[in-house]
Every structure is written in C-alpha cells, then in structure tokens.
C-alpha cells in the first residue's frame, strides 16, 4: 500500500474516533440535560398537585374518596399537558383514582415516605417513554400514595433525531475529509515520487539525474542530500572512467613499445637460425638482438 493511502486511512481513523467521541459526548450531555429539566419540571408539577390536594383537604373540599376522585378529575384537564397518567391508592393499596392508559404500565417501586419521592422510568406498550413519580400524601389523617407519569418521549425522539443527523454528517465528513486528506497526502508525498524516479534513473546508469526538490522541510533536506550524493557518485564514476581510459592508453602504448623490439629480436634470431651468414653478419645480428633485449629490460 502506498504511503499516501496509509496516511489518508490513518488520518481518517483518527478523525473518525475524535468525531465519534465528541459527538457522542455532546448528544449524551444534551440528552442528560433535557432529561434533568423534564425531571425538575415533573417534580415541580407533582409538588404543586400535592400542595393543591393538601390545601383542599384543609379547606374540607372532600369528605369521601368519591369527592377526592371528583376533585382529581377536575384538576386533571388542567394538568393533562403535564402528566399522562395518575393513580391514587390508600394505605391498604386500594385504588381511589386512576387516569391515563399509561397507568397500566407503572413499575413497582419501594414504599414511599413523606420525606422524599421515588422516581422511575418505564415504557408503555407502544414504546413511549415515561417518567414515574411516587410519593405519600396524608389526607384526613390517612396516608395515601400518589403516583404520576410524565411523557418524556420527546426527549428520546430528539436524541434519535440527533443520532440520525450525526450519522449523516459523519458519512459526509468521511467522504469530504477523505478526499481532502488524500489531496494533502498526495501533495506531501509528491517529492518522494521525484526522489524515487531519480533513484531509478541513477540505478539505470544515468548518473546526471537529480531529484531537484525545492522544499524547506525534512523531505527537501533529504532531496538535497540525495543530490549531493548523486553528484559525488557521478564524480567518482567519471574519475573511474578516466582511469580506465588512461589504463587502456597505457596498455596500448606499452604494447606498441614491446612490439617493435620483439619483432626485431624475432627477425634477427630467425635470420641466424635459417640463413648462412658471414661471421661479421652474425656478429651484427647478435649485437642487434642484445641491444633490443637490453631495451626491453
């Protein structure tokens, strides 16, 4: 795999990891913040209803469970935008009032007391999300349990929309950033291609080839060092070629210098061997052979 592809994939993986962690953290924080706001609003609405019932009890607005049920029925339309279901039970677990289909999916919780409320979450049969709050209310010296449910599906729907938008943005980001990173990697690695081509040219025998990188970074420094090395190599090769030429010239000259006396020696020796010469001619031939041999020596 080419270096530019390795660089592109590495940067994409790193960018994807950072983007995924950041987006997940933002979506989670947004969801938790919205859930906390809904829980505070539900707690406020729950306490307001408890206060209303306690004030009505002090004013003697009811004397029986039927009157209490009628009062809750009158309050429900005004609170219908806040709660989706409501159940009031007496201290024995008997049901005094029920409103809303979501009440059928209430979760079993620990017994509530007067000091704090119990919060839980549940799903109904259609997959909607609800926040359940249970608490105690004392009416006519009787300890009753009031449980309310608040529809918080909009928070989960908003999170789902954010996640869908995240996937779309993530896909677009991968394509766009991948193309940009590849172009940047191509630009950064182009000098390496020039350096590679110069190396192949020198390996093929073209010692005058140079990378000629004009960059002020580390790659440019490597290119300058390579060109200096190539120049020195070309100089050494030229010196070697000159030495070989001088050696050939020397061998040629040496061969020529050997050839002339050797020819004379062979010629006079053959003359002495083949011809009948006078003593004087023999003496001249021997002297010539001796002088040429001394020359060779």
Long-range contacts (C-beta under 8 A, 24 or more apart in sequence): 2-189, 3-185, 3-189, 3-192, 4-182, 4-185, 4-186, 4-188, 4-189, 5-182, 5-185, 7-181, 7-185, 7-188, 7-189, 8-178, 8-181, 8-182, 8-185, 11-177, 11-181, 11-185, 12-174, 12-177, 12-178, 12-181, 15-173, 15-177, 15-181, 16-170, 16-174, 19-170, 19-173, 20-170, 23-166, 23-169, 23-170, 27-159, 27-162, 27-163, 27-166, 30-158, 30-159, 30-162, 31-155, 31-158, 31-159, 34-155, 34-158, 35-152, 35-155, 38-131, 38-150, 38-152, 38-155, 39-119, 39-131, 41-82, 41-150, 42-82, 42-83, 42-131, 42-133, 42-148, 42-150, 43-117, 43-133, 45-79, 45-82, 45-83, 45-148, 45-150, 46-117, 46-133, 46-135, 46-146, 46-148, 49-75, 49-79, 49-146, 49-148, 50-135, 50-137, 50-146, 53-137, 53-139, 53-146, 54-137, 54-138, 54-139, 57-139, 57-140, 65-90, 65-96, 65-97, 68-96, 68-97, 68-139, 69-96, 69-97, 72-97, 72-99, 73-97, 73-99, 82-150, 83-148, 83-149, 83-150, 84-130, 84-149, 84-150, 84-151, 85-130, 85-148, 85-149, 86-146, 86-147, 86-148, 86-149, 87-146, 87-147, 87-148, 88-144, 88-145, 88-146, 88-147, 89-144, 89-145, 89-147, 90-142, 90-144, 90-145, 91-142, 91-143, 91-144, 91-145, 96-144, 100-149, 102-128, 102-130, 102-149, 102-151, 103-147, 103-149, 105-130, 106-132, 106-147, 106-149, 107-132, 109-134, 112-136, 112-145, 114-138, 121-152, 122-149, 128-153, 129-153, 129-155, 129-156, 188-219, 191-215, 191-219, 191-220, 191-223, 192-219, 194-223, 195-219, 195-222, 195-223, 195-226, 198-226, 198-230, 199-226, 202-230, 202-233, 207-233, 207-234, 207-237, 208-234, 258-296, 261-292, 261-293, 261-295, 261-296, 262-292, 262-296, 264-288, 264-289, 264-292, 265-289, 265-292, 265-293, 265-296
